[in-house]
Structures are given as C-alpha cells and as structure tokens.
Amino acid sequence: MRLRTSRFSSVLLLISLSGALSSESQSADNNPSAEYTVNVDGTVSTEPSTQEDNSSCGLYLAESAIPNSGLGMFTAKPISHNERIFYGEIVCNIEDFEENMRLRRQFLSRSNNKGTPSWLLDSYYWSPSNALAEFEAEEVSSVIPGLGMLANSHPGLVNAIQRPPQRVADLHRTKDPGTGASTHFHDVHFVADGDIEAGAELFVEYGDTWFRDRRKYIGDIPLSRHWKHANEVLKKYYEIMDSDYQSKIGREMYELLQFAVKLEPRMKNALPDDVRDVPKALDEGAAKTLLPGRVKTKEWLEENGMCLDNIRPGMSTIRQAGRGAFATRRLAKGSVIAPLPVVQLRRYQMEVYELRAVAKSDNDDEEEEDQVFRIGSQLLLNYCFGHPQSSLLLYPYSPAVNYLNHNQTLKNAELRWSNHANHRKDWLDRSPADLDVEKYAGLIMEIVATRDIEAGEEVFLDYGDEWEKAWQTYVSEWQPPAESYISAADRNARNEPLLLDSEMEKDPSYENVLLGCFVELPFDDAGEEGATTAITWAPSTEEVFDVNDLHECFVVKKHNNDLYDVVIKEENQTWRVKNIRREAIQYFDVMYTSDMFLRSAFRHEMALPDSMVPEAWRDIFIRK
C-alpha cells in the first residue's frame, strides 16, 4: 500500500505514542494505595444518606461484564462523585501467614512445601497500609470483605476508591471477656471516583502489579497506562485522518497501527479491533467501548442479580458482641437476606506458631535450642464457618455478613446452599484434599429469613451448640489481666496533648503504643545517608491524609498542645519535621500488643449445619 509522506510520518508518531516499542519492564508501576486516604482527625465519620430510599435493592451481585471473571458488583442507583457506595466493612488482619506456615512445617518436621495447598486469600489481600495496619505485625495481610473482595478490577474503569477504617476498641481487655474475639478495624469503605450511573458495574483498584503477577493465568490485560495511551493514540489517529477513518487509506493506517502494537500485546488489547469503533472509543474512552456490558438495566439486575444491601452494620443489641447486622428493609420469611460466596480454606492455615529458645534436657543448663510451639489461632477463624468432622473452613465475604451475631433464642436466619448457576455444586462431592488444587472460590451459600424480619431489626444466626458451649465455658473461666492497659484506639479517642519521646519512655503505660505521623517526605531533597534533613510540615490541602505518608515518629519538641516537632527515621534517612499539627499524629499499637494478639482470646469457628456438610468433606474422624 502507498502512503503520503506526511501521513506515514504520522503513523510513526502514533506507534511511538502507543508505547509499542517500550518494554514491559520499563513502565512505572501504579501504586494501588496511592489514592487511599484517612481523615485528618483520624476517623471516618461520613455515613450514607439517611434520606436514601431503601424500598428497593440498590446493590447487586451478578455476572461480571468482564469475560471469565465470574460474579461482579453492580449499583442499581446513581452514585455521585465522592459519595459512599455502601456502609463500612470490617478489616480482618492476618498475622505472619508465611512465617506461621514455615514454623508449622518445622513443628511437624517437614522440610519443604510439598503437598501444601494454595492459600486462596492471597488473591484477595489488601496492603496493610490501606487498612492502617502496617504496625500490627512483621507481615500483615488485610482482608476486606464486601467491595474489597467481591468487586472486580478493570485498570481502565476504576470507579470505586477505598477509604481506610476507623480503629475502635469496642471492648476492653480488663473488663470484657469478648476482647480479642473481633477486629478493632471498622468502617473501611469505598467512595465513587466520579459520578457512577445506575446499573454500572463497580470496579476497584487492584494495582498493576496484581495483573502482572497473574499474566500466566489471565493473559495480557491492559494496565492503566495502556488505556491512557490508547485514548491518546486514537485521538491523534482521528485528527490525522480528519474523520476519514473508514476510507481505504484510513483502514490501512489503522491496520498498520495494530500490526505495530503487536510488539506490546497489552497495548494492542487496549485498541478496538474494528476501525468503525474508533469514534465511539473517542467519545466514551477505549476501556468503555471494549466492555459494552458494563451497565445493566434495573430489570436485568432484578432478574439475574442477587441483592447485597438487605443488611447494614450497627452496634449490636447483644452485650459483649460489639457490632451486629441489621435489616435495611422488611424481609419476608423464606426470602434471601444475603448471598454468601465463600473462600475455601483449611483449618491448619489458621494456626499460629512461635519459636522459643529452651534449655536442652540432656546437656548443661546454659545450652539452649530453638523449639516451635503452637500458641493460638488467627482471628480470621472466628469469621469462618466449619464442621468438627471436616478440615475445610469457609470464609464469607459478602457486604456486612461478617457482622452477623449469634443468638440461639432470637435467631431469625439460617444457612443453606445456593442454587445459583455460579455455585459449584459439584465441589460438594469432592474431598478437601481434592479441592486444594482449585485456584478460585466457587462455593455460594445463602442466609435465609426463618420468619418475617422488620426494617431495623437485628439479624441473628445460630452458630451452633458447640460454639455456644465453648463460649459459655470461656466466659465462666475468664479472668481479667492484672495489669492496666490503654490501647492506641483509646488514646486516640482521648485526643490528649502528646508527650515527648523521652517522657513516653519513662511512663510504663505507653509501652504498648507508638506514634505515627502523616508527613509527605521529599526524598529527592534528602541529605547524605545518615544525615538529618530538616523540613517544615505543610498542612494538607485536602480534607484527608494519604496513608502512604504515614511514618513512625518521635516527638522531640512541643510548641503548644497543637504544634510539635518530630523525628522520622526512614530509608537510612533521618528527618526532623517542624510544626506538625496534632491531628496529623496518631497512636498505633506496638507490634503484637493489640487485642488480636491476646493468645487467651476466644477462638472458635461458626457452625456449618450438619445437613449442609457432604460426606466427601468429612475427613476428620471423631471418636465417640
């Protein structure tokens, strides 16, 4: 084919713009937590509008518009920019999972990973910095149900941005037996990134690294930069062709462009296959054009979707329970309160171990050796369903379902298996060991109303006789610790003037807390390694702080009760930050001291009814 020189040069420009000649490794990775922020006062106080009409479902679980992606989340109502998408969720933090599995192998005298099943939650974790949990342990994995696990991600169509949780100690370890049995992290939520139209699928930000790491399984998914470049290339192409894109020369130029971008498959996949789709892609963006089913009608959602907003979180009516789940509208007997997709796990994955130095029994008393001890279970165990005859555990991750409490007397809901097409019913005939090979979650249960439930009424499940007996025994034997204790959450709630670092060191009541400061450090302007760089704190121009700017800090000077100088040690650099305001400084629990690390805290899974447990899953023999 023949091209005029000016147009041929333009094609080279297009190819350059497309990034087809750049390597995958040269692109800068998007930081998935770059936009995640926290209120300047350390809390998240916004609540969904009280004027919202709850008569009809506003949030659905249905087949995702992304091919082969399973189920996705859709809004049935329009959502304005920065508006909350749904009520807040819990964060359940998992401590040192890889290290615990390594110690378990040592405990069992196993030297390798052979036969170890995949850890499915690895695909659902959020960075602990997003959950303000990075100081909890050496390695923290933050599990956020609801949108954090159910919503899919599309690098070119992200419309839901995560906001971090409140850290609230509802119970106190010196007064309440239930302390440590539930998470302190509440109200993590998502807000709309731009206006979202009714019927649209909700997409959260996984980060480009998530897609790169899974390239072997999901292929060359365009990353955020590819969608941006695609829009730039299409705009330039349209300008060059002067709207003459459907002519022979226009088609030939587009074919040449497509041929060139084969060098970078992700870029090729971000462009329309047919030149006739170029005007539409210019109008709405390439990402929207290439995903035509992302917006559903209300009728389609009602017919094909499962309602997700029948319950909301709130303070439970049960003492020691903390928070609970309440009906948002009247629910008739026999109706589905919530679909319950679950992640299949194994019991031993909840085990927590510790390496201790102990004296050798056959040698001099001064000689020691390291031994592994099992010291407890992950907090996540309390949020799982299980059966004593099965090694399987099922973790539910629908919105608000982790707030459902136990009450055998007032129970008004029960579990059953779903008949939905996406429920892998055939998995009920496979053993736990056989299910270990699965790389995704495929089981779906339902919570069903056992009687009419009025709007605003708390919804209760029966966790089972074994759970009830274990809890009653635990409460009867519980003894409060002798030492006094003030958590970081309690200190933040007091909002008292801060002590100097030297003063904190002398006061034993501060041994379990540290300070974190929200400061944007100018690393490019840092001094030589080991030197101290002085900067003046700049107040945020937004109403929120960026969680990526959180650093451990030490107060070295007080100007008044609202203004301080602090020292931050980060990446072999020392920073002295002047005039930082009190609201940019928060208390955090020192590693392994918060309530989730109380090894005596109550741990027990919720009961999966005996009628729901197939014979194939019963791999634990119980001697009667």
N, C-alpha and C positions, 0 to 999 in steps of 0.2 A: 504494500500500500504506500501511497505517496502523501507526504505531509508538507505544508508550507513551513519554512524555517522557523517563523515566529511561533507557530503552534507546536512544532517539535520541541523548541526550547521550553515552551510552557509545560509540555509533558514531563520533561526532565525536572522542572520545578515541582510539579505535582508529585513525582516519585520521591523527590527529596523531602517534601513536606510530609509524605506518608510515613516516613521513617522506615521504608522498606530496606534501606541499606544499613540500618543500625542493628546492632546485635542485641539480643535479649538481655545480656548481662550488663549492657551499658545504661539501661534505663534505671532511673531512681525509683526506689520502692515507695509506694504510698504508705504512710504511717496510718494504720487503721484507727489509731486512737487520737489522731491529730485534732479532731473536732470535738472530742469528748470533754465536757467541762463540768465544773462544780460551782454552786452559788457562792458568792463572796462571803457569806456568813456561815458557810459550812453545811448548809441544809438545802433541801429541795422542797419548797413549800407549795408549788403550784399544784392545783387539783383540777381534774376535769370539770367542765362547767356544770353547775348544779341545774342549769336550765335545759340540759340535754334531754331530748326525748328518748326514753328508754322503752317505749312501747314496742319497737321493732328492733331486730338484731342489727347491730352496726359493725360487727367484725366476724368474718367467716374464715373457715379453713376449707380449702378446695384445691382442685388440681392446678398446679402452677402453670403459668404461661410458658415458662422455660422448659423445653422438651427434656424428658427423662430426669426431671428434678423432683418428682413426687408431689407432695402437697405444699401449698403456699398460703399466705395470709392475704386477705382482701378486705378493704374497708367498704362498707355499704353506704357510708355517708361522706360528704366532702369534709376535708380537714384543712384548716388554714395554716399558713406558714407559722412555724414555732409553736403550734398548738399540740398539746399532748395527744398521742394516738390512743392510749389506753391507760388504765390505772397502773400504779407501780408494781414491781415484782421483787421477789427476794433475790439475793445472791447467795449461793452456797459455795463456799470456798473449800477446795480440796488441797490438803497439805502434802507436799513432798511425795507425789504419787510414784514417780520413777524410783526414788530412793527407797520407798517402802517396799516396792516390788523386788528391788535388788536385795534388801535385807531379808525379805521373805525367802528368797531362793537360798540365801546363806543359812537362814534358820532351818530350812529343810535339807540343807547340804546339797543343793543343786548349783551347778557351776555355770549354767547358761540359760538362754531364753527359750530353749526348745520346748515346744508344746504350750507356750504361753499365748492365750488368745488375744486378739486385738482389743484395745481399750477404746470403745466406740465414742466415748465422750471427748476424745482427742479432737474430733471434728467439730465440737460444739463449744469448746472453751473460749472465753474472752480473756484478754490480757488483764492481770490483776490491777494494773494501773487504772484501767477503765472503771474498776469497782472500788478504787481507793483501798485496795487490799494488799499492796505490794510489800508492806511491812509485817504481814501476818506470819510468814514463814520464809525459809530459804527459797522454796519453789511453791508458788501458789497458782492454782488453776481455778478461775472463776466461772461457775456455771450459772447462767442467767436464763431461766425458762421463759415461756411466752414468746415475744418477738425475738428475743435473743437466741432461741433455738428453732422456732417454727418458721420464721420468715426466711426466704431465700435471699441470695445476694446477686445483684447484677451490677458490675462495675460502672456501667454507663447510665444506670437508672436508680441509683440510691436515693430514696425519698424519706428514710426514717433514720434519724440521728440519735444515738444513745446519750442519755444523761446519767451521771453516776448516782449512787444510792445515798441515803442517809444512814449513818451508823448510830443505832439507837439500842441501848441496853434496857429492854423492857423489864427484865428480871434481874435481881441482884443475888450474887453467889452467897452472900451471908444471910439471906432471908428466904430465897425461893428454891425449892428442890428442882424446878424445871430449868434452872440456869444451865446454859451449855447444851441444852437439847434442841435449840433452834438457833437460827442465824441472827446476828446483830445487823445484818446488811439488808435494808428495805428500801422500797420506793425507787429502785432503778427503773427508768422509763425511757421512752423514745418520743421525740417530737418530730413534726413534719419539716422536712427540708424543702421548703417551697409549698405552694398550695397543691393538695392532692385531691383529684376528682373522685367522686363517688364511683365505686366499682373497681378502682385501681388496685393492682397487686402491690403489696408493701415489700420494699427491698431494703435490707440493712447493709452496712459496710463490713465485709469480711476482711478487706485489705488485699492488696495484690499478691502478697506472699502466700496467702491461703490458696489462691488459684495456681500459682507457680508450683507449689509443693505437690499439688494433685494433678499436674499436667498429664501424667501417665494414665490416669483414670478418666479425666473429664475432657482431655484434649486442649486445643489452643483457644481458650476463651479470651476474647479481647479484654485487656486491662483498661483501667480508667484513662490512661494516656492515649491508648489506641482509639477509643471513642472520640476523644477530643480532637485528635489528629484527623480522624475520618471526616468529621464535620468541617474542618478547615480545608481538607483536600477537595471535598465535594463543592464547597463554596467557590474555591478557586477554579475548579473544573467548569462550573456553571458560568462563571464570569468569562473564562477564556472562550467557551463555546457560544457565548452571547445567546443563550437559550436554545441554540441549535443542536441540542444533545441527541436528538433522535435521527439526525441525518446520518449518512454513511460515515462521514468523517468523524462525527460525534461518537458513533458506536465503536469505530476503530480506535479512537483515542481512549475510550473507556476500557476497551479490551486490552490495550497496551498497558494501561494503568493497573488493571487486575493482574496481568502477567507479571508486572514488575513486583507487585507486593507479595507474590508467592514466596519471595525470599524471607518474608516475615509473616507466617500464617495467621498470627493474631490480628495483624493489620488487615489482611485480606478478609478475614471473617467479620471485620467491622464495617465493610462496604457492602452495599446492595449488590446482589448478583446481576440484576437486570437494570440497565441504564434508565428504563422507564420509571424506576422507583426513586431516581435522584431528586426530582422536585419535591416529593413527599418527605424524603430524608432531610432536605434543606429546610423544609417548613417546620418539622417537628423534631428533627435530630435523627441521626442514623440508628441509635440504640432503640428508639421507639418504633421506627419503621421496621426494624428487623425482629421485633417482638410484637406482632399485631394483636395477640390475645391477652395483653396485659390488663385491659379494662373490661369488666364483665357487667352485664345488666343486673339490676336488682332481682329480676325474675330468674335469671340463670343462677345467681348465688343462692336464692331460696330453694331452688330445685336440686342443685348439685353440691351446695356447701353445707358445712356443719357450723352452727352458731358458737362463737367463742366468748361472748360477753354476757352470759347469763349470771355470772357471779363476779364479785369485786372484793378486794381485801378491806379489812377494818379491824378494830380492836375486838377480840373475842369476848363473848359473854361468859366464857369459862375461866375460872381462876387458874393461874399457872400456865395457861395455854398461849399467852401472848396475843398473836393476831389470828384472825379467822376469815372465812369466806362467807359473803352474804349475797342473797339473790337480788339482782338488779331489776327483775320484773316477776310477775306471778308465774309460777311454774306448775303445770298440772301434773297430777300423779301419772307416772309412766313416761313422762317426757324426758328427753336427754338434757341434762343440766350442762354437761360439757363433754366433748370428745376427749379422749385421753391417749394420745400417742405416747409410747414408752420406749426408752432405750434399754436394751437387754444388757445386763451386767452380770458378774459372778461375785458370790459372797466374799471370796478371799480378796477381791480387789478393794474391799472396804477396810482391810486390816491395816493397822498402824504398828510399826516396829521401832525399836530403839537399840542402838549399840552401846553397851556398857562395859567398862573395864572392871573385871572381877578377879579376885585372888585365885591363883591356881591351887587346886586342892592337894596336889601331890608334890608341891615344891615349897620353897621358902615363902613366907608370908609377904615379902616385899615384891615378889614377882606377880604380875597381872597378865591377864589375857582378855581380849575383846570377845564378848558374847552377845548374841542377839536375843532380845526379849520382845514378845508381843505385849504392847501396852494399851491397846484400845482399838477403836473403830473410827472411821471417818464420820463426820457429821452428816454426810450425804445419806448414810444408812437410814436415818430417821425419816427421810423423804422418799424412800423406796418401798415398793410392795414386794412381799416374798411369802414363801411357804416353807415350813420346817423340813419338809421332805424333798426340797429342791435347792440346788446350788444357784439357781437363777434369781436375780433381783431385777425388778422393773422400775425404772425411774420415769415418772410422768412429767411432761414439760409443756402442757397447755397453759394459757394465761390464768393466773390466780388459783390453780388447783393445788399448789403447794401450801396454800393457806387453810385447806380443809382440815378441821379438827375432829377428834374422836369423842363420841358420846353415845354409849350403848342405850341409854334411856331415851334420849331425844333424837336419835338417828332418823334422818328423813331422806337418805340417799344410799344407794348401793352400786356396786360394780357389776359390769357384765362385758362380755366380748362384743366388739362392734361387728356389724355385717357390711361395713363399708368396703368398697372394691379395693382400696389400698391396704386393708388389713390382710397380712399374710397368714391366713388361716392354716395353711399347710405347715407352718412353723410349730403349730401345736402338736404335731406328730413327730417332731424331731427332738433329739436329746440336747441337753445344754452343751455337751461337747461338740455336737454336730453344728449347733448354732454359732459356735465360736468363729467359724470361717466367714460369717456374714460381716460385711463392711458397712452396713447401714441399719437403721432402726426400721422395722417393718410391722410391728405389732400395735394394734389400736384397741383400747378398751373404751367404755363409756361410763359416765356417772349418771344414774337414772334416779328420778324422784320417786320415793316409795309412798308419798302422799302429796297432796297439794301443798305448795310452799308459797307463802306470800312475799311480795316485794319487801326487801329489807330484813327478812328473816335469815338467821344464820343457818348454813347448811352443814350437816354433820354426817360423817361416816362412822361405821363400826370398825375399828382397827383390829378387832378380833379378841377372843378370850385370852390368848397367850400374851398379847400386848397389854391388856388390862391387868392381868395378874402380875406381869413384870413391873408395870408402873406402880401398882399399889404396894408391891414389895419394896421397890426402890424408895418410895416416899416414906414408908414406915421405918426404913433403916437409915434414911438420910440424916447426916449431921452437918451443920454449917461449919465452915472452917473457922479456926480460932482467930486468925489474923484479919485485920481490917483490909479493905480493898476499895479503891476508887478507879473505875475504868476510864479509858480515854473518852468514851462516849459521854460519861457523866461529867467529866471535867469540861468537855466542850459545851455541854448544856449549861454549866455554871457561868461560862464566859467571864472568868475572873482575870485580873491582871496577871501577867506572866512573871515567873521568877527568872533570875539569871541562871545560866548553866551551873555556875558554882553553887548557887543556892539549891537547885534541884538535886545536885549530887549529895548534899548534906541532909536532905529530907527523905527518909525511907518511904514515905507514902508516894513518892514519884518514881520509885524503882521500876515500875511496870509500864511507864509511858515515855514517849519521846515526842519531839516537836517536828512538824513538817511545815515547810513554808512554800507558798506559791510564788515563785520568782522565775522570770524569764532570764536565764543566764546567757550573756553574749559570749559564747565560747570562742568566736573568731577574734575577740578582743582580749582574750586571756593573756596573762603574762607567762613567763617561763615556768616550766614544770617545777612545782614545789613552791612557787612564789604566791603571794596573796594579792588578789586583784580586788580593788575597792570599787563598788558601784552603788548608785542610789536607786532605791526601789521606785519603780514607776507604777502608779495605780492603773488597774485595768480599765480600758475604755469601754469594756462590755460589762454586763451585769453578772458575768460568770468568770471563773478562772479556768484555765486549761490544765487538765490533770497531768499533762506532760511536763508542766512546770513545777511539779511537786518534788521537793528535796528535803531530806532530813536536815535540820538546822539547830543552832545553839544560840540562845540569847546571850549577848555579851554586854549590852548597854541598854538602859531604859531612858527614854527621853520623857515619857509620861506613861500613863496607863494605856495609851492607844498607839504609841510610836516606839519602835525598838530598832536596835542594830543587831544583826545576826551573822553568824559564820556558817558557811556551807562548804563541805568538802566533797568534791565531785570530780571524777575522772582525773585524778592526780593533780587537781587544782584546788586552791582554797579561795573562797570568795568572802569578802566582808560586805554585807548588804546593809546600807544605811537607810534609816527612816522607813522601815516596813511597817505597815499598819497592822493592828491586832487582828482584823478579820481575815488577813492573808496567812495567819498562823493557826494551825490546829494541832491538837493532841492525837497521837496514834499509840496503839498498844505495842509494846516491845514484842519482838518475835516470840511466839509460843507462850504468851501470857494471857491472851484474851480468853473469853469463856469457852470458845470452841475447843480449846486445848485442856480443859478440865478432864482428866482421864477418868474421873469417877462419875462424869455426867451421864445421864440416861441415854442409852443407845438401844434401839430396837426397831426393826422394820415393821411396816404396817402389814396386816394380814391380807394375802390374796385368798379369797374364799376357796374352800376345798373343792367345790364344784367347778371352779374355773381352772384347776390345775390338772393338766392331762397326765396320763400315766408316763408318757415319754419324758416328762420333766422330773419325775420323782427318782432322783439319783442319790438320795441320802436315806440310808436305812436307819430307822429309829427303833431301838429295842424296847418293847413294851414290858 
